[in-house]
Amino acid sequence: MNDCDCRFPEEYLSGYLDGVLTQEDMQRVRLRLEDCEVCAAELEALRRNREATMSTKFKAEDLQWDETPRAPWSRWSRNLGLTMLFLYLVSMLALAVWQPEELPDVAGRVVGGLGVFGTLFVFASVLIDRLVVAKTDRYRGVKK
């Protein structure tokens, strides 16, 4: 049976390669491959494609979502802002646990200032990065 018009389902051939078919289906495919050169050639083509795909090396670099600060001022601003926000959260946690009767006015302003200025420094870092990237943005002229 050299000329085959059977069009044996490719799912069976793929499953045969993967070794996921039941014993009965494996046997059915094995018998088909013995009888049909076209099916055997198709299986060999699938095998070559699979080997080529599995041996292909891709450069795994995705700079689009890189969140590291790009400019020195941005890095400085982000680190300072995150440090201030961390101190703010620690201070708020300490105040929640300690619960002083009366908090000195200066302490309340300092703790509140840590939160506000920490947030501003982080936003400034993002703004600086956006301005730096905007100069070389490939999609700057693209409109909807």
C-alpha positions as CSV (number, residue, x, y, z in Angstrom):
1,M,0.0,0.0,0.0
2,N,2.5,2.7,-1.2
3,D,0.0,5.4,-2.2
4,C,-2.0,6.4,0.8
5,D,-5.1,8.5,0.8
6,C,-6.0,7.5,4.4
7,R,-5.1,10.9,5.9
8,F,-4.5,9.2,9.2
9,P,-5.3,11.9,11.9
10,E,-2.2,13.9,12.8
11,E,-3.3,13.9,16.5
12,Y,-2.5,10.2,16.6
13,L,0.9,10.7,15.0
14,S,1.7,13.5,17.4
15,G,0.4,11.5,20.4
16,Y,2.5,8.5,19.2
17,L,5.6,10.8,19.2
18,D,4.7,12.0,22.7
19,G,4.0,8.6,24.0
20,V,0.6,9.6,25.4
21,L,-1.7,7.2,23.4
22,T,-3.3,4.2,24.9
23,Q,-1.8,0.9,24.2
24,E,-4.5,0.1,21.7
25,D,-4.0,3.4,19.8
26,M,-0.2,3.0,19.9
27,Q,-0.6,-0.4,18.3
28,R,-3.0,1.0,15.7
29,V,-0.5,3.7,14.8
30,R,2.4,1.2,14.7
31,L,0.4,-1.0,12.2
32,R,-0.5,2.0,10.1
33,L,3.2,3.1,9.9
34,E,4.2,-0.4,8.8
35,D,1.7,-0.3,5.9
36,C,1.8,3.3,4.8
37,E,4.9,5.1,3.6
38,V,3.0,8.4,3.5
39,C,2.1,8.2,7.2
40,A,5.6,7.1,8.1
41,A,7.0,10.1,6.1
42,E,4.5,12.4,7.9
43,L,5.6,11.0,11.3
44,E,9.3,11.6,10.3
45,A,8.5,15.2,9.3
46,L,6.7,15.7,12.7
47,R,9.8,14.2,14.5
48,R,12.2,16.6,12.6
49,N,10.0,19.6,13.4
50,R,9.9,18.6,17.0
51,E,13.7,18.2,17.2
52,A,14.2,21.5,15.5
53,T,11.8,23.3,17.8
54,M,13.2,21.7,20.9
55,S,16.8,22.5,20.0
56,T,16.1,26.1,19.0
57,K,17.7,28.6,21.5
58,F,15.8,31.8,22.1
59,K,17.3,34.9,23.6
60,A,15.1,35.5,26.7
61,E,15.4,39.2,27.1
62,D,12.3,41.3,27.6
63,L,13.3,44.9,28.1
64,Q,9.7,46.1,27.6
65,W,8.8,45.3,31.2
66,D,12.2,46.2,32.7
67,E,11.3,48.2,35.9
68,T,14.8,49.1,36.9
69,P,15.4,52.8,37.0
70,R,17.3,54.0,33.9
71,A,18.7,57.4,35.0
72,P,20.9,58.0,38.0
73,W,18.5,60.6,39.4
74,S,15.7,58.2,38.9
75,R,17.5,55.5,40.8
76,W,18.3,57.9,43.6
77,S,14.7,59.2,43.8
78,R,13.2,55.7,43.8
79,N,15.6,54.4,46.5
80,L,14.9,57.4,48.7
81,G,11.2,57.2,48.1
82,L,11.0,53.5,48.9
83,T,13.1,53.9,52.0
84,M,10.8,56.7,53.2
85,L,7.7,54.6,52.5
86,F,9.2,51.7,54.4
87,L,10.0,54.0,57.4
88,Y,6.4,55.3,57.2
89,L,4.9,51.8,57.3
90,V,7.2,50.8,60.2
91,S,6.2,54.0,62.0
92,M,2.5,53.4,61.4
93,L,2.8,49.8,62.6
94,A,4.7,50.9,65.7
95,L,2.1,53.6,66.5
96,A,-0.7,51.0,66.0
97,V,0.9,48.6,68.4
98,W,2.2,51.2,70.9
99,Q,-1.0,53.4,70.8
100,P,0.3,56.4,72.7
101,E,-2.2,58.5,74.6
102,E,-1.0,61.7,73.0
103,L,1.3,61.9,70.0
104,P,3.5,65.0,69.8
105,D,2.6,67.2,66.9
106,V,6.0,67.0,65.4
107,A,6.1,63.2,65.4
108,G,2.7,63.1,63.6
109,R,4.0,65.5,61.0
110,V,7.2,63.6,60.5
111,V,5.4,60.3,60.1
112,G,2.9,61.8,57.7
113,G,5.7,63.6,55.8
114,L,7.5,60.3,55.3
115,G,4.4,58.8,53.6
116,V,3.7,61.9,51.4
117,F,7.3,62.6,50.4
118,G,8.1,58.9,49.9
119,T,5.2,58.7,47.5
120,L,6.3,61.9,45.7
121,F,9.9,60.6,45.3
122,V,8.6,57.3,43.8
123,F,6.4,59.2,41.4
124,A,9.2,61.5,40.5
125,S,11.4,58.5,39.7
126,V,8.7,57.1,37.3
127,L,8.4,60.6,35.7
128,I,12.1,60.9,35.2
129,D,12.2,57.4,33.6
130,R,9.3,58.2,31.2
131,L,11.0,61.5,30.1
132,V,14.3,59.6,29.5
133,V,12.6,56.9,27.5
134,A,10.3,59.3,25.6
135,K,13.3,60.6,23.6
136,T,14.0,57.2,22.0
137,D,10.5,55.7,22.1
138,R,9.9,53.9,18.8
139,Y,6.1,54.2,19.1
140,R,6.0,58.0,19.8
141,G,4.5,58.9,16.4
142,V,2.0,56.0,16.3
143,K,-1.6,57.1,16.5
144,K,-4.8,55.1,16.9
